[in-house]
Amino acid sequence: MKPSIHPATPGKLKSAFRKASYKYHRLAQQIGVNVKYIYELIHDGNEPVNPEIRLKLFLPRHPRRPRTERPPKPPLPEYEQRWRRLTKEQRDQFKKSLFKE
């Protein structure tokens, strides 16, 4: 009977599990890890922390960090907004009027 496979299971591990006739112990002997790690990953989606075991289970060596959303930037001060609305020529003209020699 085919067990339910967690969506977090890597594709290579799914195909190796299928080639092992959906037998946890047979796959554990082929890969060379404890049955517990295979069962937890396939059944529950729990990834091991050990980097060597992670590589044997076709996971990246280091766990990926979840993406966090950046906080919104505060609005610019009014003088900065006015300055950015000016065209390049207007800004240059203003600078020349300030720094006359």
Secondary structure as UniProt FT lines:
FT   TURN            7..8
FT   HELIX           11..19
FT   TURN            20..22
FT   HELIX           24..31
FT   HELIX           35..39
FT   HELIX           40..44
FT   HELIX           51..56
FT   TURN            57..58
FT   HELIX           78..85
FT   HELIX           88..98
//
